[in-house]
Amino acid sequence: MNHPTTFELPTKDSLTGLLTGAYFRHVLRETLIPEAKRTGDPLSVMLFDLDYFLQLNTAHGHEAGDQVLVAVARTMESVLPDSAVIARYGGDEFAAALPDTRLDDAFTLLEELRRRVAALAFPQWPDVHLTCTMGLAAYPANGHGEVELIREADQALYVAKATGRNKVSLPLADSRMVTKTSHYTATQLERLAHLATTLKRNEASVLREALDDVLKKYNDRLGAPPKA
């Protein structure tokens, strides 16, 4: 997709060469969502945040921080499809829109991106080890406009960061993790529903947090290697 060089404000980030956050939202609102509505094709949106980037910048300086941001931008371009619209959303936060991409396929792509970012190495700073956290949303299930989609992806990102970081989070409205079968007793389901209401969260996000806690507990106890 070709983009103009100017658009009230610059369309390209001067450091990474990706779109700016403001122009990304314009393209999402004016081009990608209307096209998905017209064709009925899926559209996924993600927000991406580097974990503990402020500490990295403080410890190693802005030169290291800038090189990390550029490396992440190039990694995103190499992993995501050519049709992806990618932006440096602000600071160490990135965004991408994935036309004609279902939520499940977007999740798989972003898991690969997460692994590739974790594998990045910087010879000048051998102690720098990156992780990232991402939140997803999908049109039209999670919103019909750019504001709704960004908000849903941001909420998914927030929950992912609050529950351990270094993961990809589905939208909070996605309740596929809650399988209401004989795996759960009626009492458990009632207590889960009450807890989710009290926390003002989706049942699926509460279950994902519990699963993360269980996996960490037994990985620590058994000495299992951490996930890459």
C-alpha positions, -999 to 999 in steps of 0.1 A, spaced: 0 0 0 14 34 -10 12 62 15 17 100 10 47 116 25 27 143 42 -7 142 58 -13 172 81 14 156 101 42 133 88 30 98 78 63 80 84 82 77 117 117 92 112 135 65 132 119 32 120 104 42 87 70 27 98 38 47 97 31 71 125 4 63 150 -19 92 138 -16 81 101 -21 44 110 -54 53 127 -64 73 96 -57 44 72 -75 20 95 -106 43 97 -107 55 61 -94 26 41 -91 -8 59 -124 -9 78 -145 3 49 -128 -23 26 -134 -51 51 -171 -39 54 -174 -39 16 -159 -73 10 -168 -91 42 -132 -101 46 -117 -104 81 -95 -77 96 -74 -80 127 -57 -52 146 -29 -55 172 -10 -33 196 25 -43 206 46 -31 235 82 -39 244 85 -51 280 107 -30 303 119 -7 275 124 22 299 148 3 320 167 -8 288 169 29 277 181 40 311 207 13 315 222 14 280 213 49 266 192 61 238 215 47 211 208 12 223 171 20 226 169 34 191 187 3 177 163 -20 195 133 -1 180 147 -3 145 155 -40 149 119 -47 161 105 -27 132 125 -48 107 114 -80 125 78 -70 122 82 -63 85 98 -97 80 73 -117 99 40 -100 90 25 -104 55 31 -78 28 -5 -66 32 1 -57 68 -1 -20 77 25 -15 104 32 16 126 53 29 154 24 38 175 44 59 200 75 54 220 82 17 223 46 8 212 38 -5 178 6 -13 159 -4 -34 129 -35 -40 109 -38 -73 92 -63 -73 63 -79 -106 52 -66 -122 84 -89 -140 109 -82 -136 146 -69 -172 150 -44 -167 121 -34 -133 135 -27 -150 169 -4 -176 152 15 -148 133 19 -128 164 32 -158 184 59 -162 157 66 -125 160 69 -127 198 94 -156 194 114 -137 168 117 -106 190 128 -127 219 155 -142 197 170 -108 187 206 -103 198 227 -71 200 265 -77 200 272 -42 214 249 -50 243 250 -87 249 230 -85 281 200 -70 263 172 -96 260 139 -85 247 104 -96 253 71 -81 241 34 -82 248 6 -79 223 -31 -74 224 -55 -83 195 -89 -72 183 -109 -82 152 -134 -64 130 -164 -66 132 -166 -89 163 -148 -64 186 -158 -31 171 -170 -15 139 -148 16 141 -111 24 146 -117 38 181 -134 6 193 -109 -17 177 -79 2 192 -96 3 226 -102 -35 225 -67 -43 215 -54 -19 241 -75 -36 268 -62 -70 257 -26 -57 259 -32 -42 294 -45 -76 307 -15 -94 291 10 -71 307 -8 -73 341 -7 -111 340 29 -117 332 39 -100 299 57 -118 270 25 -131 255 -2 -125 229 -37 -118 243 -70 -123 225 -97 -97 230 -114 -98 263 -148 -104 246 -134 -136 232 -148 -163 255 -136 -194 237 -113 -202 266 -144 -208 287 -156 -243 277 -188 -247 297 -188 -285 298 -183 -312 324 -147 -299 328 -162 -274 352 -188 -280 380 -218 -257 383 -203 -243 415 -171 -235 397 -188 -217 369 -210 -197 393 -179 -187 413 -160 -178 380 -189 -157 368 -191 -139 402 -154 -132 402 -154 -119 366 -183 -96 374 -165 -83 406 -133 -77 387 -152 -62 357 -134 -86 334 -143 -113 310 -144 -149 322 -119 -159 296 -93 -135 307 -97 -147 343 -92 -183 332 -62 -174 311 -46 -157 341 -53 -187 363 -38 -210 337 -6 -189 335 -3 -191 373 -7 -229 372 19 -233 345 44 -211 362 38 -229 395 46 -263 381 73 -251 357 91 -236 388 86 -268 408 97 -292 381 125 -270 368 110 -268 334 128 -245 309 110 -211 305 91 -206 273 111 -187 246 
